[in-house]
Amino acid sequence: MKVLKFGAIWCSGCLVMKPIWKEIEEELSWLQTEYYDVDEQKDVSKKYDIVDLPTFIFLDQDGNEIHREIGEIGKETMIEIINMYKNR
């Protein structure tokens, strides 16, 4: 599973999520993540139809979207979501 993280330097919710994701990535070293700045990588943002920030897109092993979360999410909730989809 891979999580695509979409944000921007001006996004306050993105700044809130940054340290949360750092902790998650340290605890779940098997988790693959990629960050995209919507202002710098407009092509990827358009491909995934990013409208609100922050947006987190969960992809299965084949690269298909299986879940999407928008906004600030607590660490425990995010880990529950990750664990729910980790074998897909």
C-alpha positions as CSV (number, residue, x, y, z in Angstrom):
1,M,0.0,0.0,0.0
2,K,1.1,3.5,-0.7
3,V,-0.3,6.9,0.6
4,L,-0.1,10.0,-1.6
5,K,-0.1,13.1,0.5
6,F,-1.2,16.4,-1.1
7,G,-0.5,19.7,0.4
8,A,1.0,23.2,0.1
9,I,3.3,25.4,2.1
10,W,0.5,27.9,2.7
11,C,-2.0,25.2,4.0
12,S,-2.4,25.4,7.8
13,G,-3.9,21.9,7.9
14,C,-0.9,20.6,6.0
15,L,1.4,22.1,8.6
16,V,-0.6,20.4,11.4
17,M,-0.4,17.0,9.6
18,K,3.3,17.2,8.8
19,P,4.6,16.1,12.3
20,I,1.8,13.5,12.6
21,W,2.9,11.9,9.3
22,K,6.6,12.0,10.4
23,E,5.7,10.0,13.5
24,I,3.5,7.5,11.5
25,E,6.3,7.0,8.9
26,E,8.8,6.4,11.7
27,E,6.5,3.8,13.4
28,L,5.3,2.1,10.2
29,S,8.6,1.8,8.3
30,W,6.9,-0.5,5.8
31,L,4.5,2.2,4.7
32,Q,5.3,3.9,1.4
33,T,4.3,7.6,1.1
34,E,4.8,10.3,-1.4
35,Y,4.3,14.0,-0.9
36,Y,3.1,16.4,-3.6
37,D,2.9,20.1,-3.4
38,V,-0.2,21.2,-5.3
39,D,1.4,24.4,-6.5
40,E,4.6,22.7,-7.8
41,Q,3.2,19.4,-9.1
42,K,0.0,20.5,-10.7
43,D,-0.1,17.6,-13.2
44,V,-0.3,15.0,-10.4
45,S,-2.8,17.1,-8.4
46,K,-5.0,17.3,-11.5
47,K,-4.7,13.6,-12.2
48,Y,-6.1,12.8,-8.7
49,D,-8.6,15.6,-8.8
50,I,-7.3,17.4,-5.7
51,V,-9.7,20.1,-4.6
52,D,-9.2,20.4,-0.8
53,L,-6.1,20.3,1.3
54,P,-4.6,18.3,2.9
55,T,-5.7,15.2,0.9
56,F,-4.4,11.7,1.5
57,I,-5.0,9.1,-1.1
58,F,-4.5,5.4,-0.3
59,L,-3.4,3.2,-3.2
60,D,-3.5,-0.6,-3.4
61,Q,-0.6,-2.7,-4.7
62,D,-1.7,-2.1,-8.3
63,G,-1.8,1.7,-7.8
64,N,-5.6,1.9,-7.7
65,E,-7.2,4.4,-5.2
66,I,-8.9,2.5,-2.4
67,H,-9.6,5.3,0.1
68,R,-9.3,9.1,0.4
69,E,-9.2,11.3,3.4
70,I,-9.4,15.1,3.4
71,G,-8.4,17.5,6.2
72,E,-6.7,17.1,9.6
73,I,-6.9,13.6,11.0
74,G,-5.5,12.4,14.3
75,K,-2.6,10.0,14.4
76,E,-4.6,7.2,16.0
77,T,-7.3,7.5,13.4
78,M,-4.9,7.6,10.5
79,I,-3.1,4.5,11.8
80,E,-6.5,2.7,12.1
81,I,-7.2,3.6,8.4
82,I,-3.7,2.5,7.3
83,N,-4.1,-0.8,9.1
84,M,-7.6,-1.3,7.6
85,Y,-6.1,-1.1,4.1
86,K,-2.6,-2.4,4.6
87,N,-3.0,-5.8,2.9
88,R,-4.7,-4.4,-0.2
